[in-house]
Structures are given as structure tokens and as C-alpha cells.
Amino acid sequence: MELKHQAIAGTLESSDIQVIVEPHDQREINLTSSVIDQFGDQIYQTIEKTLDNLEIQGVKLTADDHGALDCTIRSRVQTAVFRALDQDKDLPWGTKI
């Protein structure tokens, strides 16, 4: 799937992550996090796996993490992607994601 435009999900509050996605010619992930030393690899893996499950390759993803759990990270990435696809019906909950 190809993103149509930039989209955002999440907040900058504690225990959340703000995710911005935009169309790009390749996959690029930029992460800032208050816990990057402890959990940076896990956050990257969660983002990568979520994008893989959604079959998204051409994306520039910018994430500003403030201690979000994996389930929150997945949810924010999914929401940002669906918004960038203008997909608000027939979301593949429970199948692809």
C-alpha cells in the first residue's frame, strides 16, 4: 500500500508516542525517546513489524516516544498509516494487524 499524504497519531504525553508518517521513496524511521537507551531496539522492532504487517515500504516515519508500551506503539503506527491511506472503513482488525 502507498501512503497518500502525511498523517499523525498519538500525543506527547507521558506513556504515549506521537507518530508522523508521510510518503517516501523508501522506509525511513526516525525515533526520539526518553527511554531509547533501555528500549530503543524494541521500539524500532515494534515499528518495523507493524509496518511489515501493513505492507508499507515507502514511508518516512517520525516517532517521539515518551515511554509508550508496545501495544500503544502498534496502535499509533496503525492509526497514522490508516489516516495517511484515507482508510476509515473496513479496517483489517484481527486479520493483518
C-alpha positions as CSV (number, residue, x, y, z in Angstrom):
1,M,0.0,0.0,0.0
2,E,1.2,3.5,-0.7
3,L,0.5,6.4,1.6
4,K,-1.4,9.3,0.1
5,H,-0.4,12.1,2.4
6,Q,1.1,12.9,5.8
7,A,-0.8,11.8,8.9
8,I,-0.3,11.9,12.7
9,A,-1.4,9.8,15.6
10,G,-0.7,10.0,19.3
11,T,0.4,12.7,21.7
12,L,3.5,13.9,23.5
13,E,2.0,13.0,26.9
14,S,3.8,10.6,29.3
15,S,3.3,6.9,28.4
16,D,2.4,7.8,24.8
17,I,4.1,8.1,21.4
18,Q,3.5,10.6,18.7
19,V,3.9,9.1,15.2
20,I,4.0,11.1,12.0
21,V,4.0,9.2,8.7
22,E,4.5,10.6,5.2
23,P,5.0,9.2,1.7
24,H,8.7,8.5,0.9
25,D,10.7,6.5,-1.7
26,Q,11.9,4.1,0.9
27,R,11.4,3.2,4.5
28,E,13.0,5.6,6.9
29,I,12.4,5.6,10.7
30,N,13.5,8.5,12.9
31,L,13.0,7.9,16.6
32,T,13.5,10.0,19.7
33,S,12.7,8.6,23.1
34,S,13.1,9.3,26.7
35,V,14.0,5.6,27.1
36,I,16.0,5.0,23.9
37,D,19.0,3.5,25.8
38,Q,16.9,0.9,27.5
39,F,14.2,0.1,24.9
40,G,15.3,1.7,21.6
41,D,15.8,-1.6,19.8
42,Q,12.4,-3.0,21.0
43,I,10.7,0.2,19.8
44,Y,12.3,0.0,16.4
45,Q,11.4,-3.7,16.1
46,T,7.7,-3.0,17.0
47,I,7.5,-0.2,14.5
48,E,9.2,-2.3,11.7
49,K,7.0,-5.3,12.4
50,T,3.8,-3.2,12.4
51,L,4.8,-1.6,9.0
52,D,5.6,-5.0,7.6
53,N,2.2,-6.4,8.7
54,L,0.6,-3.4,6.9
55,E,2.8,-4.0,3.8
56,I,4.1,-0.4,4.0
57,Q,7.5,0.2,2.4
58,G,7.6,3.8,1.1
59,V,7.3,5.7,4.4
60,K,9.1,8.3,6.4
61,L,8.1,7.7,10.0
62,T,9.0,10.1,12.8
63,A,8.3,8.9,16.3
64,D,8.6,10.9,19.5
65,D,8.3,8.3,22.4
66,H,7.6,9.1,26.0
67,G,7.6,5.6,27.5
68,A,4.8,4.0,25.5
69,L,4.1,0.3,25.8
70,D,4.4,-1.9,22.7
71,C,0.6,-2.1,22.3
72,T,0.4,1.7,22.2
73,I,3.2,1.9,19.7
74,R,1.5,-0.6,17.4
75,S,-1.8,1.3,17.7
76,R,-0.3,4.7,17.0
77,V,1.6,3.4,13.9
78,Q,-1.5,1.6,12.6
79,T,-3.7,4.7,13.1
80,A,-1.2,7.0,11.4
81,V,-0.9,4.7,8.4
82,F,-4.7,4.3,8.0
83,R,-5.1,8.0,8.2
84,A,-2.4,8.5,5.6
85,L,-4.2,6.0,3.4
86,D,-7.6,7.7,4.0
87,Q,-8.9,4.4,5.1
88,D,-11.6,4.7,7.7
89,K,-13.8,1.7,6.7
90,D,-13.2,-2.0,6.5
91,L,-10.1,-1.8,8.6
92,P,-8.4,-5.2,8.9
93,W,-8.6,-5.5,12.6
94,G,-7.8,-9.0,13.7
95,T,-6.5,-10.2,10.3
96,K,-3.4,-8.4,9.1
97,I,-2.6,-6.4,12.1
